[in-house]
Amino acid sequence: MDNNNDEFRGSTESAVQSKVKIDINKVLQEAYETTKQKRTPIAGAIVWAGFILIVAMLLVFALSKALSIDTEGQAFEVISLAVNILIWSPLMAGIQIMALRNVIGDIANINQAFAFLTKPWAIITTALIITVISQAPFLVGFEHFLGFIWVFFFQIIFSLAIIITATGQATPLNAVMLSFNLVLKRFVSFLILNIVVFIVSMLIAIPVIILGVLASTNSLILVLALFAGAAAIYLVLAWVAPTYFHAIAIFYRDIFAVKPVSSREERDISNDSDKGDNQSFNA
């Protein structure tokens, strides 16, 4: 798949001028329904992306140990962030384009998750800008609760930056600035989305944590904890994460006025018909 995703781009002018108020309830409902109908490819892509990232982090950990780098020090944290930027961000861009395909009525396949690995530099640059800004307090050693609020705020405010870059809508710096402006206008909706995802994830994790704590007292509880852990991983990877990506894609689709596939096909058919009529007339 070419990284120049013209058919998904929409209109920057429409996005900047748009005063559409996002109904987060409808977004969540549509995102869930889309996940229910089309979750297999995007869930598979998320699993593969997670597996690749874990393998990369394990290699980095082993290499750090071999080079006597303190795995609890700031140097290792910077290396870990670099690995996330270099590997995770291109994969996330592919997953977000898959989600956008799903919400406009197109068909996504798992191979599209790897589309940006061949030309990742714009995505990596965007992720680097996001990381430097959002992680700034910790990069300068500011260990305080306000630092976590800073990170949380900017992670939300830059929610659209990667997908804006992935569609070719803007250059990395402009994508970050555009995401800031567009999300800030609708910050409550984006905040609610993240809170809902967090709460659902916690509700899934709490039984696993409780069973894990009690597992040392009973072998049966240990078995239940293992099953609960497997079920929790499945729910997060197959339902929660795809629903989140679909919600972000819906935000992008509505803000940038991306046309659904059916509308584009009807327009193309109409254009072909007009061309045919003109050719007949000229004949």
Accessible surface in RSA format (square Angstrom, percent):
REM  Atomic radii and reference values for relative SASA: ProtOr
REM  Chains: A
REM  Algorithm: Lee & Richards
REM  Probe-radius: 1.40
REM  Slices: 20
REM RES _ NUM      All-atoms   Total-Side   Main-Chain    Non-polar    All polar
REM                ABS   REL    ABS   REL    ABS   REL    ABS   REL    ABS   REL
RES MET A   1    91.34  47.3  18.47  12.2  72.87 173.5  33.87  28.8  57.47  76.1
RES ASP A   2    94.11  65.9  76.48  76.1  17.63  41.7  41.64  98.0  52.47  52.3
RES ASN A   3    28.09  19.4  21.23  20.5   6.86  16.5  17.23  41.5  10.86  10.5
RES ASN A   4    78.90  54.4  63.82  61.7  15.09  36.3  22.54  54.2  56.37  54.5
RES ASN A   5     1.94   1.3   1.35   1.3   0.58   1.4   0.58   1.4   1.35   1.3
RES ASP A   6    83.20  58.3  68.96  68.6  14.24  33.7  34.09  80.2  49.11  49.0
RES GLU A   7    77.01  44.2  62.43  47.2  14.58  34.7  35.58  68.8  41.43  33.8
RES PHE A   8     0.00   0.0   0.00   0.0   0.00   0.0   0.00   0.0   0.00   0.0
RES ARG A   9    70.47  29.6  70.47  35.9   0.00   0.0  21.08  28.8  49.40  29.9
RES GLY A  10    34.05  42.0   0.00   N/A  34.05  42.0  11.50  31.6  22.55  50.5
RES SER A  11    40.50  34.2  35.61  47.5   4.89  11.3  29.36  62.5  11.14  15.6
RES THR A  12    49.86  35.5  45.50  46.1   4.37  10.4  41.06  55.1   8.80  13.3
RES GLU A  13   117.39  67.4 108.02  81.7   9.37  22.3  40.51  78.4  76.88  62.8
RES SER A  14    43.39  36.7  35.13  46.9   8.26  19.0  16.63  35.4  26.76  37.5
RES ALA A  15     0.03   0.0   0.00   0.0   0.03   0.1   0.00   0.0   0.03   0.1
RES VAL A  16    74.27  48.9  68.33  61.9   5.94  14.3  68.67  59.7   5.60  15.2
RES GLN A  17   120.29  67.3 100.92  73.8  19.37  46.1  40.12  85.4  80.17  60.8
RES SER A  18    19.31  16.3   6.74   9.0  12.57  29.0  16.09  34.3   3.22   4.5
RES LYS A  19   188.62  92.0 160.60  98.5  28.02  66.7 112.56 101.3  76.06  81.0
RES VAL A  20    86.36  56.8  76.03  68.8  10.34  24.9  82.78  71.9   3.58   9.7
RES LYS A  21   191.88  93.6 167.26 102.6  24.62  58.6 112.87 101.6  79.01  84.2
RES ILE A  22    20.48  11.7   3.39   2.5  17.09  41.2   5.19   3.7  15.29  41.5
RES ASP A  23    65.20  45.7  53.39  53.1  11.81  27.9  28.77  67.7  36.44  36.3
RES ILE A  24    19.31  11.0  18.51  13.8   0.80   1.9  18.51  13.3   0.80   2.2
RES ASN A  25   109.73  75.7 103.13  99.7   6.60  15.9  26.86  64.6  82.88  80.1
RES LYS A  26   142.49  69.5 138.59  85.0   3.90   9.3  83.39  75.1  59.11  63.0
RES VAL A  27     6.40   4.2   5.47   5.0   0.93   2.2   6.30   5.5   0.10   0.3
RES LEU A  28    36.29  20.2  34.19  24.5   2.10   5.3  34.41  24.2   1.88   5.1
RES GLN A  29   119.33  66.7 112.79  82.4   6.53  15.6  32.63  69.5  86.69  65.8
RES GLU A  30    59.77  34.3  55.19  41.8   4.58  10.9  31.07  60.1  28.70  23.4
RES ALA A  31     0.00   0.0   0.00   0.0   0.00   0.0   0.00   0.0   0.00   0.0
RES TYR A  32   100.85  47.1 100.85  57.4   0.00   0.0  67.16  50.5  33.69  41.5
RES GLU A  33    60.40  34.7  60.40  45.7   0.00   0.0  27.87  53.9  32.52  26.6
RES THR A  34    14.21  10.1  10.76  10.9   3.45   8.2   4.92   6.6   9.28  14.0
RES THR A  35     0.00   0.0   0.00   0.0   0.00   0.0   0.00   0.0   0.00   0.0
RES LYS A  36    94.66  46.2  81.77  50.2  12.89  30.7  44.76  40.3  49.90  53.2
RES GLN A  37   131.39  73.5  94.27  68.9  37.12  88.4  34.89  74.3  96.50  73.2
RES LYS A  38    60.56  29.5  55.32  33.9   5.24  12.5  51.21  46.1   9.35  10.0
RES ARG A  39    70.43  29.6  68.83  35.1   1.60   3.8   4.63   6.3  65.79  39.9
RES THR A  40   108.29  77.0 100.97 102.4   7.32  17.5  73.15  98.3  35.14  53.1
RES PRO A  41    41.17  30.0  36.50  33.3   4.67  17.0  41.17  34.0   0.00   0.0
RES ILE A  42     0.03   0.0   0.03   0.0   0.00   0.0   0.03   0.0   0.00   0.0
RES ALA A  43    11.38  10.5  11.29  17.4   0.09   0.2  11.38  16.0   0.00   0.0
RES GLY A  44    20.27  25.0   0.00   N/A  20.27  25.0  19.43  53.3   0.84   1.9
RES ALA A  45     0.45   0.4   0.00   0.0   0.45   1.0   0.00   0.0   0.45   1.2
RES ILE A  46     9.31   5.3   8.87   6.6   0.44   1.1   8.87   6.4   0.44   1.2
RES VAL A  47    71.35  47.0  67.95  61.5   3.40   8.2  69.69  60.6   1.66   4.5
RES TRP A  48   128.62  51.6 128.34  62.1   0.28   0.6 103.09  55.0  25.53  41.4
RES ALA A  49     0.56   0.5   0.55   0.9   0.01   0.0   0.55   0.8   0.01   0.0
RES GLY A  50    22.98  28.3   0.00   N/A  22.98  28.3  22.88  62.8   0.11   0.2
RES PHE A  51   114.49  57.3 110.69  68.6   3.80   9.9 112.80  68.4   1.69   4.8
RES ILE A  52    54.89  31.2  52.26  38.9   2.63   6.3  53.93  38.8   0.96   2.6
RES LEU A  53    32.50  18.1  32.50  23.2   0.00   0.0  32.50  22.8   0.00   0.0
RES ILE A  54   105.44  60.0 102.94  76.7   2.50   6.0 105.23  75.8   0.21   0.6
RES VAL A  55    57.91  38.1  57.72  52.3   0.20   0.5  57.83  50.2   0.08   0.2
RES ALA A  56    12.62  11.6   9.64  14.9   2.98   6.8  11.98  16.9   0.65   1.7
RES MET A  57    47.40  24.5  45.53  30.1   1.87   4.4  46.23  39.3   1.17   1.6
RES LEU A  58   112.36  62.6 108.52  77.6   3.85   9.7 108.99  76.5   3.37   9.1
RES LEU A  59   118.72  66.1 115.00  82.3   3.72   9.4 115.78  81.3   2.95   7.9
RES VAL A  60    22.79  15.0  21.58  19.5   1.22   2.9  22.58  19.6   0.21   0.6
RES PHE A  61    86.20  43.1  86.20  53.4   0.00   0.0  86.20  52.3   0.00   0.0
RES ALA A  62    58.69  54.0  49.08  75.7   9.61  21.9  53.80  75.8   4.89  12.9
RES LEU A  63   108.41  60.4 104.66  74.9   3.75   9.4 107.90  75.8   0.51   1.4
RES SER A  64     2.90   2.5   2.25   3.0   0.65   1.5   0.57   1.2   2.33   3.3
RES LYS A  65   122.75  59.9 105.30  64.6  17.45  41.5  56.73  51.1  66.02  70.3
RES ALA A  66    81.79  75.2  42.11  65.0  39.68  90.3  54.79  77.2  27.00  71.5
RES LEU A  67   111.00  61.8  88.43  63.3  22.58  56.8  93.12  65.4  17.89  48.1
RES SER A  68   104.91  88.6  69.17  92.3  35.74  82.3  44.69  95.2  60.22  84.4
RES ILE A  69    50.16  28.5  41.37  30.8   8.79  21.2  45.74  32.9   4.41  12.0
RES ASP A  70    95.12  66.6  80.87  80.5  14.25  33.7  42.23  99.4  52.89  52.7
RES THR A  71    28.29  20.1  14.61  14.8  13.68  32.6   2.22   3.0  26.07  39.4
RES GLU A  72   155.11  89.0 125.76  95.1  29.35  69.9  46.31  89.6 108.80  88.8
RES GLY A  73    18.42  22.7   0.00   N/A  18.42  22.7  18.42  50.6   0.00   0.0
RES GLN A  74    93.48  52.3  82.29  60.1  11.19  26.6  35.94  76.5  57.54  43.6
RES ALA A  75    62.14  57.1  49.39  76.2  12.75  29.0  57.76  81.3   4.38  11.6
RES PHE A  76    25.45  12.7  25.45  15.8   0.00   0.0  25.45  15.4   0.00   0.0
RES GLU A  77    93.14  53.5  89.82  68.0   3.32   7.9  33.44  64.7  59.70  48.7
RES VAL A  78    73.20  48.2  72.39  65.5   0.81   2.0  72.39  62.9   0.81   2.2
RES ILE A  79    57.66  32.8  55.90  41.6   1.76   4.3  57.66  41.5   0.00   0.0
RES SER A  80    16.78  14.2  16.78  22.4   0.00   0.0  15.82  33.7   0.96   1.3
RES LEU A  81    47.47  26.4  47.44  33.9   0.03   0.1  47.44  33.3   0.03   0.1
RES ALA A  82    40.85  37.6  37.07  57.2   3.79   8.6  40.43  56.9   0.42   1.1
RES VAL A  83    16.34  10.8  15.83  14.3   0.51   1.2  16.34  14.2   0.00   0.0
RES ASN A  84    49.45  34.1  47.94  46.3   1.51   3.6  15.28  36.8  34.18  33.0
RES ILE A  85    15.86   9.0  14.21  10.6   1.65   4.0  15.86  11.4   0.00   0.0
RES LEU A  86    92.62  51.6  82.93  59.3   9.69  24.4  82.93  58.2   9.69  26.1
RES ILE A  87    45.50  25.9  44.79  33.4   0.71   1.7  45.50  32.8   0.00   0.0
RES TRP A  88    61.20  24.6  61.20  29.6   0.00   0.0  47.21  25.2  13.99  22.7
RES SER A  89     2.62   2.2   2.58   3.4   0.04   0.1   2.58   5.5   0.04   0.1
RES PRO A  90     0.32   0.2   0.31   0.3   0.01   0.0   0.31   0.3   0.01   0.0
RES LEU A  91     0.51   0.3   0.51   0.4   0.00   0.0   0.51   0.4   0.00   0.0
RES MET A  92    41.90  21.7  41.90  27.7   0.00   0.0  25.52  21.7  16.38  21.7
RES ALA A  93     0.00   0.0   0.00   0.0   0.00   0.0   0.00   0.0   0.00   0.0
RES GLY A  94     0.00   0.0   0.00   N/A   0.00   0.0   0.00   0.0   0.00   0.0
RES ILE A  95     0.00   0.0   0.00   0.0   0.00   0.0   0.00   0.0   0.00   0.0
RES GLN A  96     7.04   3.9   6.85   5.0   0.18   0.4   0.86   1.8   6.17   4.7
RES ILE A  97     0.00   0.0   0.00   0.0   0.00   0.0   0.00   0.0   0.00   0.0
RES MET A  98     0.00   0.0   0.00   0.0   0.00   0.0   0.00   0.0   0.00   0.0
RES ALA A  99     0.01   0.0   0.01   0.0   0.00   0.0   0.01   0.0   0.00   0.0
RES LEU A 100     0.00   0.0   0.00   0.0   0.00   0.0   0.00   0.0   0.00   0.0
RES ARG A 101    27.46  11.5  27.46  14.0   0.00   0.0   0.00   0.0  27.46  16.6
RES ASN A 102     7.01   4.8   2.89   2.8   4.13   9.9   0.00   0.0   7.01   6.8
RES VAL A 103    12.69   8.3   0.00   0.0  12.69  30.6   2.54   2.2  10.15  27.5
RES ILE A 104     2.77   1.6   0.00   0.0   2.77   6.7   2.11   1.5   0.67   1.8
RES GLY A 105    51.05  63.0   0.00   N/A  51.05  63.0  26.39  72.4  24.66  55.2
RES ASP A 106    33.33  23.3  31.67  31.5   1.66   3.9   1.56   3.7  31.76  31.7
RES ILE A 107   143.62  81.7 136.18 101.5   7.45  18.0 137.95  99.3   5.67  15.4
RES ALA A 108     6.32   5.8   0.21   0.3   6.11  13.9   0.21   0.3   6.11  16.2
RES ASN A 109    67.43  46.5  66.34  64.1   1.08   2.6  32.18  77.4  35.25  34.1
RES ILE A 110    55.91  31.8  54.54  40.6   1.37   3.3  54.54  39.3   1.37   3.7
RES ASN A 111   110.22  76.0 101.63  98.2   8.58  20.7  25.82  62.1  84.40  81.6
RES GLN A 112    19.54  10.9  17.53  12.8   2.01   4.8   7.81  16.6  11.73   8.9
RES ALA A 113     0.35   0.3   0.32   0.5   0.03   0.1   0.32   0.5   0.03   0.1
RES PHE A 114    58.44  29.2  52.58  32.6   5.87  15.3  52.92  32.1   5.52  15.8
RES ALA A 115    13.45  12.4   1.05   1.6  12.40  28.2  11.79  16.6   1.66   4.4
RES PHE A 116     4.03   2.0   4.03   2.5   0.00   0.0   4.03   2.4   0.00   0.0
RES LEU A 117    78.20  43.5  57.91  41.4  20.28  51.0  58.13  40.8  20.07  54.0
RES THR A 118   113.98  81.1  83.94  85.1  30.05  71.6  79.11 106.3  34.88  52.7
RES LYS A 119   136.55  66.6 128.63  78.9   7.92  18.9  83.38  75.1  53.16  56.6
RES PRO A 120    15.60  11.4  15.60  14.2   0.00   0.0  15.60  12.9   0.00   0.0
RES TRP A 121   175.26  70.3 173.52  84.0   1.74   4.1 150.70  80.4  24.56  39.9
RES ALA A 122    48.65  44.7  40.37  62.3   8.28  18.8  44.69  62.9   3.96  10.5
RES ILE A 123     3.23   1.8   3.23   2.4   0.00   0.0   3.23   2.3   0.00   0.0
RES ILE A 124    17.76  10.1  17.76  13.2   0.00   0.0  17.76  12.8   0.00   0.0
RES THR A 125    57.52  40.9  56.25  57.0   1.27   3.0  34.27  46.0  23.25  35.1
RES THR A 126     0.00   0.0   0.00   0.0   0.00   0.0   0.00   0.0   0.00   0.0
RES ALA A 127    10.85  10.0   9.26  14.3   1.59   3.6  10.65  15.0   0.20   0.5
RES LEU A 128    87.68  48.8  87.68  62.7   0.00   0.0  87.68  61.6   0.00   0.0
RES ILE A 129    35.85  20.4  32.64  24.3   3.21   7.7  35.85  25.8   0.00   0.0
RES ILE A 130    18.22  10.4  18.22  13.6   0.00   0.0  18.22  13.1   0.00   0.0
RES THR A 131    20.88  14.8  19.80  20.1   1.07   2.6   6.86   9.2  14.02  21.2
RES VAL A 132    76.67  50.5  76.38  69.1   0.29   0.7  76.38  66.4   0.29   0.8
RES ILE A 133    57.21  32.6  53.80  40.1   3.41   8.2  57.21  41.2   0.00   0.0
RES SER A 134     0.00   0.0   0.00   0.0   0.00   0.0   0.00   0.0   0.00   0.0
RES GLN A 135    38.20  21.4  38.20  27.9   0.00   0.0   1.57   3.3  36.63  27.8
RES ALA A 136    32.63  30.0  31.04  47.9   1.59   3.6  32.62  45.9   0.01   0.0
RES PRO A 137    14.28  10.4   9.89   9.0   4.39  16.0  14.26  11.8   0.02   0.1
RES PHE A 138    35.31  17.7  29.91  18.5   5.40  14.0  30.15  18.3   5.17  14.8
RES LEU A 139    62.09  34.6  45.33  32.4  16.76  42.1  45.60  32.0  16.49  44.4
RES VAL A 140   122.91  80.9  85.58  77.5  37.33  90.0  94.91  82.5  28.00  75.9
RES GLY A 141    48.01  59.2   0.00   N/A  48.01  59.2  23.55  64.6  24.46  54.8
RES PHE A 142    91.94  46.0  86.54  53.6   5.39  14.0  91.94  55.7   0.00   0.0
RES GLU A 143   130.98  75.2  99.60  75.4  31.38  74.7  55.38 107.1  75.60  61.7
RES HIS A 144    92.48  50.5  84.03  58.4   8.45  21.6  60.33  62.2  32.15  37.4
RES PHE A 145   140.87  70.5 133.18  82.5   7.70  20.0 134.98  81.8   5.89  16.8
RES LEU A 146   104.17  58.0  99.77  71.4   4.40  11.0  99.95  70.2   4.21  11.3
RES GLY A 147     0.65   0.8   0.00   N/A   0.65   0.8   0.65   1.8   0.00   0.0
RES PHE A 148   121.89  61.0 117.73  72.9   4.17  10.8 118.27  71.7   3.62  10.4
RES ILE A 149    84.01  47.8  81.63  60.8   2.39   5.8  83.84  60.4   0.17   0.5
RES TRP A 150   104.70  42.0  98.95  47.9   5.75  13.5 104.41  55.7   0.29   0.5
RES VAL A 151    25.17  16.6  25.17  22.8   0.00   0.0  25.17  21.9   0.00   0.0
RES PHE A 152    97.01  48.5  93.85  58.1   3.17   8.2  96.90  58.7   0.11   0.3
RES PHE A 153    59.93  30.0  59.28  36.7   0.66   1.7  59.93  36.3   0.00   0.0
RES PHE A 154    27.24  13.6  27.24  16.9   0.00   0.0  27.24  16.5   0.00   0.0
RES GLN A 155    83.76  46.8  73.15  53.5  10.61  25.3  29.15  62.0  54.61  41.4
RES ILE A 156     2.07   1.2   1.40   1.0   0.67   1.6   2.07   1.5   0.00   0.0
RES ILE A 157     0.00   0.0   0.00   0.0   0.00   0.0   0.00   0.0   0.00   0.0
RES PHE A 158    10.51   5.3   5.37   3.3   5.13  13.4   5.39   3.3   5.12  14.7
RES SER A 159    12.69  10.7   0.52   0.7  12.17  28.0   7.33  15.6   5.36   7.5
RES LEU A 160     0.00   0.0   0.00   0.0   0.00   0.0   0.00   0.0   0.00   0.0
RES ALA A 161     0.00   0.0   0.00   0.0   0.00   0.0   0.00   0.0   0.00   0.0
RES ILE A 162     5.66   3.2   5.66   4.2   0.00   0.0   5.66   4.1   0.00   0.0
RES ILE A 163     0.26   0.1   0.26   0.2   0.00   0.0   0.26   0.2   0.00   0.0
RES ILE A 164     0.00   0.0   0.00   0.0   0.00   0.0   0.00   0.0   0.00   0.0
RES THR A 165    10.63   7.6   1.78   1.8   8.85  21.1   1.78   2.4   8.85  13.4
RES ALA A 166     0.66   0.6   0.00   0.0   0.66   1.5   0.21   0.3   0.46   1.2
RES THR A 167     0.00   0.0   0.00   0.0   0.00   0.0   0.00   0.0   0.00   0.0
RES GLY A 168    34.52  42.6   0.00   N/A  34.52  42.6  19.16  52.6  15.35  34.4
RES GLN A 169    23.62  13.2   5.31   3.9  18.32  43.6   0.00   0.0  23.62  17.9
RES ALA A 170    25.32  23.3   8.07  12.4  17.26  39.3  20.22  28.5   5.10  13.5
RES THR A 171    82.29  58.5  77.37  78.4   4.92  11.7  75.69 101.7   6.60  10.0
RES PRO A 172    24.36  17.8  24.36  22.2   0.00   0.0  24.36  20.1   0.00   0.0
RES LEU A 173   104.89  58.4 103.35  73.9   1.53   3.9 103.35  72.6   1.53   4.1
RES ASN A 174    78.89  54.4  76.51  73.9   2.38   5.7  13.37  32.2  65.52  63.3
RES ALA A 175     0.00   0.0   0.00   0.0   0.00   0.0   0.00   0.0   0.00   0.0
RES VAL A 176     5.14   3.4   5.14   4.7   0.00   0.0   5.14   4.5   0.00   0.0
RES MET A 177   105.69  54.7 102.39  67.8   3.30   7.9  94.77  80.6  10.92  14.5
RES LEU A 178    19.66  10.9  17.59  12.6   2.08   5.2  19.23  13.5   0.43   1.2
RES SER A 179     0.00   0.0   0.00   0.0   0.00   0.0   0.00   0.0   0.00   0.0
RES PHE A 180    67.31  33.7  67.31  41.7   0.00   0.0  67.31  40.8   0.00   0.0
RES ASN A 181    76.25  52.6  73.52  71.0   2.73   6.6  15.12  36.4  61.12  59.1
RES LEU A 182     1.35   0.7   1.35   1.0   0.00   0.0   1.35   0.9   0.00   0.0
RES VAL A 183     0.00   0.0   0.00   0.0   0.00   0.0   0.00   0.0   0.00   0.0
RES LEU A 184    87.28  48.6  75.04  53.7  12.23  30.7  75.04  52.7  12.23  32.9
RES LYS A 185   125.33  61.1  85.67  52.6  39.66  94.4  74.41  67.0  50.92  54.2
RES ARG A 186    17.80   7.5  10.46   5.3   7.34  17.5  15.51  21.2   2.29   1.4
RES PHE A 187    45.82  22.9  43.49  26.9   2.33   6.1  43.49  26.4   2.33   6.7
RES VAL A 188   102.51  67.5 101.96  92.3   0.55   1.3 101.96  88.6   0.55   1.5
RES SER A 189    14.21  12.0  13.72  18.3   0.48   1.1   0.19   0.4  14.01  19.6
RES PHE A 190     0.00   0.0   0.00   0.0   0.00   0.0   0.00   0.0   0.00   0.0
RES LEU A 191    47.06  26.2  47.06  33.7   0.00   0.0  47.06  33.1   0.00   0.0
RES ILE A 192    60.92  34.7  60.92  45.4   0.00   0.0  60.92  43.9   0.00   0.0
RES LEU A 193     0.22   0.1   0.22   0.2   0.00   0.0   0.22   0.2   0.00   0.0
RES ASN A 194    29.76  20.5  24.88  24.0   4.88  11.7   3.13   7.5  26.63  25.7
RES ILE A 195    72.27  41.1  70.77  52.7   1.50   3.6  72.27  52.0   0.00   0.0
RES VAL A 196    50.86  33.5  49.84  45.1   1.02   2.5  50.86  44.2   0.00   0.0
RES VAL A 197    34.55  22.7  33.41  30.2   1.15   2.8  34.55  30.0   0.00   0.0
RES PHE A 198   124.13  62.1 120.24  74.5   3.89  10.1 124.07  75.2   0.06   0.2
RES ILE A 199    85.25  48.5  84.76  63.1   0.49   1.2  85.25  61.4   0.00   0.0
RES VAL A 200    58.36  38.4  58.35  52.8   0.00   0.0  58.35  50.7   0.00   0.0
RES SER A 201    26.26  22.2  24.37  32.5   1.89   4.4  17.62  37.5   8.64  12.1
RES MET A 202    77.06  39.9  77.06  51.0   0.00   0.0  51.22  43.6  25.84  34.2
RES LEU A 203   113.25  63.1 103.04  73.7  10.22  25.7 103.51  72.7   9.74  26.2
RES ILE A 204    28.29  16.1  19.07  14.2   9.22  22.2  24.93  17.9   3.36   9.1
RES ALA A 205    27.65  25.4  26.19  40.4   1.46   3.3  27.63  38.9   0.02   0.0
RES ILE A 206    80.78  46.0  80.58  60.0   0.20   0.5  80.78  58.2   0.00   0.0
RES PRO A 207    65.66  47.9  61.82  56.4   3.84  14.0  65.65  54.2   0.01   0.0
RES VAL A 208    37.98  25.0  37.01  33.5   0.97   2.3  37.01  32.2   0.97   2.6
RES ILE A 209   104.43  59.4  97.60  72.7   6.84  16.5 103.60  74.6   0.84   2.3
RES ILE A 210    91.67  52.2  89.31  66.5   2.36   5.7  91.67  66.0   0.00   0.0
RES LEU A 211    40.99  22.8  40.99  29.3   0.00   0.0  40.99  28.8   0.00   0.0
RES GLY A 212    41.58  51.3   0.00   N/A  41.58  51.3  24.64  67.6  16.94  37.9
RES VAL A 213   106.89  70.3  88.66  80.3  18.23  43.9  95.87  83.3  11.02  29.9
RES LEU A 214    78.80  43.9  78.80  56.4   0.00   0.0  78.80  55.3   0.00   0.0
RES ALA A 215    14.42  13.3   8.82  13.6   5.59  12.7   8.94  12.6   5.47  14.5
RES SER A 216   109.35  92.4  64.25  85.7  45.10 103.9  59.10 125.9  50.25  70.4
RES THR A 217   104.66  74.4  67.03  68.0  37.64  89.7  69.68  93.6  34.99  52.9
RES ASN A 218    69.08  47.6  60.74  58.7   8.33  20.1  10.57  25.4  58.51  56.6
RES SER A 219    90.08  76.1  78.35 104.6  11.73  27.0  48.77 103.9  41.31  57.9
RES LEU A 220   116.28  64.8 113.08  80.9   3.21   8.1 116.26  81.6   0.03   0.1
RES ILE A 221    39.07  22.2  39.07  29.1   0.00   0.0  39.07  28.1   0.00   0.0
RES LEU A 222    83.90  46.7  83.90  60.0   0.00   0.0  83.90  58.9   0.00   0.0
RES VAL A 223    66.47  43.7  66.47  60.2   0.00   0.0  66.47  57.8   0.00   0.0
RES LEU A 224    86.00  47.9  84.10  60.2   1.89   4.8  84.10  59.1   1.89   5.1
RES ALA A 225    11.58  10.6   8.00  12.3   3.58   8.1   8.30  11.7   3.28   8.7
RES LEU A 226   119.87  66.8 110.01  78.7   9.85  24.8 112.98  79.3   6.89  18.5
RES PHE A 227   142.91  71.5 137.62  85.2   5.29  13.8 139.08  84.3   3.83  11.0
RES ALA A 228    22.98  21.1  13.12  20.2   9.86  22.4  20.71  29.2   2.27   6.0
RES GLY A 229    15.82  19.5   0.00   N/A  15.82  19.5  15.45  42.4   0.37   0.8
RES ALA A 230    61.45  56.5  49.51  76.4  11.95  27.2  54.22  76.4   7.23  19.2
RES ALA A 231    50.59  46.5  43.78  67.6   6.80  15.5  49.98  70.4   0.61   1.6
RES ALA A 232    13.76  12.7  12.22  18.9   1.55   3.5  13.40  18.9   0.37   1.0
RES ILE A 233   107.63  61.2 104.17  77.6   3.46   8.3 107.60  77.5   0.03   0.1
RES TYR A 234   113.51  53.0 107.27  61.0   6.24  16.2  96.58  72.6  16.93  20.9
RES LEU A 235    70.07  39.0  70.07  50.1   0.00   0.0  70.07  49.2   0.00   0.0
RES VAL A 236    50.63  33.3  50.63  45.8   0.00   0.0  50.63  44.0   0.00   0.0
RES LEU A 237    53.03  29.5  53.03  37.9   0.00   0.0  53.03  37.2   0.00   0.0
RES ALA A 238     9.37   8.6   9.28  14.3   0.09   0.2   9.37  13.2   0.00   0.0
RES TRP A 239    51.42  20.6  51.03  24.7   0.39   0.9  45.72  24.4   5.70   9.2
RES VAL A 240    16.20  10.7  11.61  10.5   4.59  11.1  15.87  13.8   0.33   0.9
RES ALA A 241    20.43  18.8  15.81  24.4   4.62  10.5  20.43  28.8   0.00   0.0
RES PRO A 242     0.00   0.0   0.00   0.0   0.00   0.0   0.00   0.0   0.00   0.0
RES THR A 243    21.08  15.0  21.08  21.4   0.00   0.0  18.58  25.0   2.49   3.8
RES TYR A 244    51.59  24.1  51.59  29.4   0.00   0.0  33.27  25.0  18.32  22.6
RES PHE A 245    15.38   7.7  14.77   9.2   0.60   1.6  14.77   9.0   0.60   1.7
RES HIS A 246     0.00   0.0   0.00   0.0   0.00   0.0   0.00   0.0   0.00   0.0
RES ALA A 247     0.00   0.0   0.00   0.0   0.00   0.0   0.00   0.0   0.00   0.0
RES ILE A 248     0.84   0.5   0.84   0.6   0.00   0.0   0.84   0.6   0.00   0.0
RES ALA A 249     0.45   0.4   0.31   0.5   0.14   0.3   0.31   0.4   0.14   0.4
RES ILE A 250     1.12   0.6   1.12   0.8   0.00   0.0   1.12   0.8   0.00   0.0
RES PHE A 251     0.07   0.0   0.00   0.0   0.07   0.2   0.07   0.0   0.00   0.0
RES TYR A 252     0.00   0.0   0.00   0.0   0.00   0.0   0.00   0.0   0.00   0.0
RES ARG A 253    39.75  16.7  38.70  19.7   1.06   2.5  10.71  14.6  29.04  17.6
RES ASP A 254    53.70  37.6  37.57  37.4  16.13  38.1  14.69  34.6  39.02  38.9
RES ILE A 255     2.31   1.3   0.66   0.5   1.64   4.0   1.15   0.8   1.16   3.1
RES PHE A 256     0.00   0.0   0.00   0.0   0.00   0.0   0.00   0.0   0.00   0.0
RES ALA A 257    49.43  45.4  33.39  51.5  16.04  36.5  43.06  60.6   6.37  16.9
RES VAL A 258     8.45   5.6   1.04   0.9   7.41  17.9   1.21   1.1   7.24  19.6
RES LYS A 259   116.06  56.6 113.29  69.5   2.77   6.6  59.57  53.6  56.49  60.2
RES PRO A 260    53.71  39.1  53.71  49.0   0.00   0.0  53.71  44.3   0.00   0.0
RES VAL A 261    24.77  16.3  24.77  22.4   0.00   0.0  24.77  21.5   0.00   0.0
RES SER A 262    64.52  54.5  59.72  79.7   4.80  11.1  41.72  88.8  22.79  31.9
RES SER A 263    43.66  36.9  37.31  49.8   6.35  14.6  16.52  35.2  27.14  38.0
RES ARG A 264    32.97  13.8  32.34  16.5   0.63   1.5  17.74  24.2  15.23   9.2
RES GLU A 265    96.30  55.3  94.53  71.5   1.77   4.2  33.22  64.3  63.08  51.5
RES GLU A 266   117.79  67.6 111.54  84.4   6.26  14.9  43.53  84.2  74.26  60.6
RES ARG A 267   122.38  51.4 115.66  59.0   6.72  16.0  60.10  82.1  62.28  37.7
RES ASP A 268    69.41  48.6  68.00  67.7   1.41   3.3  23.42  55.1  45.99  45.9
RES ILE A 269   118.43  67.4 117.11  87.2   1.33   3.2 117.80  84.8   0.63   1.7
RES SER A 270    57.10  48.2  50.94  68.0   6.15  14.2  28.62  61.0  28.47  39.9
RES ASN A 271    65.43  45.1  63.78  61.6   1.65   4.0  13.51  32.5  51.92  50.2
RES ASP A 272    89.79  62.9  80.69  80.3   9.10  21.5  28.64  67.4  61.15  61.0
RES SER A 273    59.81  50.5  47.44  63.3  12.37  28.5  30.88  65.8  28.93  40.5
RES ASP A 274    75.33  52.8  73.85  73.5   1.48   3.5  22.40  52.7  52.93  52.8
RES LYS A 275   126.73  61.8 124.91  76.6   1.82   4.3  74.82  67.3  51.92  55.3
RES GLY A 276    30.36  37.4   0.00   N/A  30.36  37.4  28.48  78.2   1.88   4.2
RES ASP A 277    90.34  63.3  84.54  84.1   5.80  13.7  27.09  63.8  63.24  63.1
RES ASN A 278    88.91  61.3  87.92  85.0   0.99   2.4  17.72  42.6  71.19  68.8
RES GLN A 279   124.84  69.8 117.81  86.1   7.03  16.7  40.58  86.4  84.26  63.9
RES SER A 280    83.38  70.5  62.10  82.9  21.28  49.0  38.82  82.7  44.56  62.4
RES PHE A 281   181.86  91.0 154.92  96.0  26.94  70.1 163.64  99.2  18.22  52.1
RES ASN A 282   121.38  83.7  86.96  84.0  34.42  82.9  30.76  74.0  90.62  87.6
RES ALA A 283   118.74 109.2  49.58  76.5  69.16 157.3  74.56 105.0  44.18 117.0
END  Absolute sums over single chains surface
CHAIN  1 A    15347.4      13401.9       1945.5      10857.8       4489.6
END  Absolute sums over all chains
TOTAL         15347.4      13401.9       1945.5      10857.8       4489.6
